[in-house]
């Protein structure tokens, strides 16, 4: 195929093609992380898989960079590019639930808010993220850590099949039965192998959960983290949630004179029988004196969206991440030292437990290799003022460097920054070479390189 013109691209697409001359251009090129300011040659606002195929063909035939944008939450800004093509899937948000089979098929631009709203009506769910505005696509392709993963596994562990536009512009199905090598790579290998236009998930009976945040004094952080680590090692798998560090926002359940103070907290999530929730969560309250809490029964989608207001679009973002086998005393001391310097209320540190069902999957069964890790830590630097970029980026890096010696070599690719490409082999551990082979099969020219890139 020869070069395609913009006019030919417009003829092939149902959704609009936005270029720098269009009034909607600045809106179309804007992404979640305000630190990212890029000017693509065209943004294809895809209406269906055919539009994605057209965008892929246009980028390939013209030798242009191609960015695939789902929910748009990519912290390194992989959902956009300078001078290239953006396949924007954000209008493709349909979710169809089959309650009899306990499955759901969701389009590639759907968010976890979209997904949870559709499945909750049937009393069903699968492992999603922590923020409801996150796209299902990026989260799932990178693994998918969330509240329910101790009981249900990662998001990618619940993936049944995917529709994928490959680098040659074809639409293929990836599942255990079809293109099994591609299906293996999609479950943790990120966006390296194609643009996924729909995901089919296995659902489980989860409607209402018992949980919410429990705040403790920062000085009690060593006891809280140590106790959490010991408890969660063999706790019932319905018990999810995670420890975190957070500056207290002005919420009614937090004493007014403590707004703006830094706390350690546990965000609890019990997804078993609701009447067992109070007893299950009481174990967290016993870790240390509780300063404030907002815990009780709630719809699962309510917990999944509880922190959305702290992370609106338009913040500056810089994140780092690591996997850890344990929370040693030295690791806890490093966390406490650097968390005490949290810069603003939007920034946070989460320490997600990824044992339970996550450990029952072999490290080579999917591309997500860290099946021996017990925790996934993210140092999420998020702040409103670009004038603070240098200082707050330094805070994230210093925190990461202090905790890295107490962690595994690799980290969760969904939490990686744009300067983490040197860690790519470590992030996939024993699966990297096999991922390279799959990349060579489906994208030998590395068209899909706007990601934590596996080079063919």
C-alpha angles and dihedrals in degrees: 000000000000125000116304120221125223088250090055090048090053091050090055098048134076093197121066122273108219119203133178091270093059124097091229093054100102091049092046094051096046117107135189096263107068090200087074114081111168133156114215121194090233139005112204107203094206120215097184144351092284090063090051090052090051092050091050092049092048094051094045096046092049096042092240131149113261124210122187115208123193115155090353095229097125104137094205089051097247089152091075141033143189115263095350139094128283117204097203110197095177093112090055098082106133119137122193118192125202102196093183093058092031092233136124131199115207130184119244096255096053120119126218087254089059092045097046093048090055098044096040090066087068096041091252137122145161131208109292133164134279098256117055094214091064114110118248091223103061093037094051096043090054093048106272118245118192149134095294101044097102089061104028104026126237122323089255090053087062095049113116101177143340136209107225133189105212128208092268090058097255124135111227135174118236119200140123087281102039126045089347093177090058091046090053091051095046090060097081102343095100125220094325099112107046146311111292110216097182139012128205115207138190111236131209132200103272119135111142126021135193114232152078138156125322115192127208133179114276089238088064093056095104091054093043095049094043092048092046091051092051095044099046094051091082104005119134108282091237086070109090136152130099146238117258144170118232142164105236113253119212096273123152096239092058116078108258093233089058097054107122095024120122117245140177111231145177118223101207127205122178110182098177126090107330094229088061093053100088093053093045093051093043088077088067092050089056093061094083140329109304117233096188140340141184102197131149145100115315140154110277091240089058092059091043090057099036095106099039093105092059092058109042121165114276102050124127110251135199120158140178131189146190140179118230134191093207144000099245122190089254092051091048091050090052091049093050094047095052099033088059086068096056102155104211141358093262095058119085147163120226125188107198120198110226102179126102111055091006089064093052091070116083115245091242097042090087133011089260098095106179097089090137095057117102098195139032113202125199124189099200112193108193125161139153104229120074088203087073095054098104096045096043094045087053090052091055093047094047091049091049094048091050094052099037095082088059094049141067118273096253136055141200108288093217088066098044123119127226090261093058098085090109088066095055097107091047091048090060096035110182094003099062099094092049090050089054089055092051089047090054090052099048105023110018092158093052094236088155097060101125091101141060084311129227102197117216 
